[in-house]
Amino acid sequence: MDDEKPKTSHLVLKPKEIVPTDTRAMPGDGTAISVQLIHQQNRLAEEHSKKRERKGLMLPGPAVPPGFKAPEFTPTNRPAGPGDPPAVSVPEMLLENRIAEERSGWGRIRRWGRRKSRRTRDFILIVGGTDLLVIALMRAMPGVVTMVYGVSALVVVTVSLCWVMFVVMDDY
């Protein structure tokens, strides 16, 4: 009895049946989608709507989603008329401000020049000191691996500090 094979069941998949739902559109049979067919359908729809307008049977069109509706604007200020005061002109306002500034004597005061940035000096000090430290460590521990790590450290430190100092930070 130990040698008998246990009863097993086999799973069998059903054969796949493919049923076409649409017939293939062949060129020239009138069912293929083409630009000419679309234009023809649009022309027919336009003629149909004109016939309905003439008969007075105009039905409301299909609902248009809100994203495709033309935006509606309600004007807050009415357009300027012939008797209204002149419109605001920015160049004229700037000219008036400049004239008032000159009359007040503000133009006679010497304006200070732009302050020299300390960013370049700080960058040179930090990168120079770090690079000298890495070079000193490379000299203290000679070897190929130390040289490779040292050169890569020089590149990484210089590039990262350059990025931080001149791209990320503002002028100070």
Beta strands, then each sheet from edge to edge (+ up, - down):
end
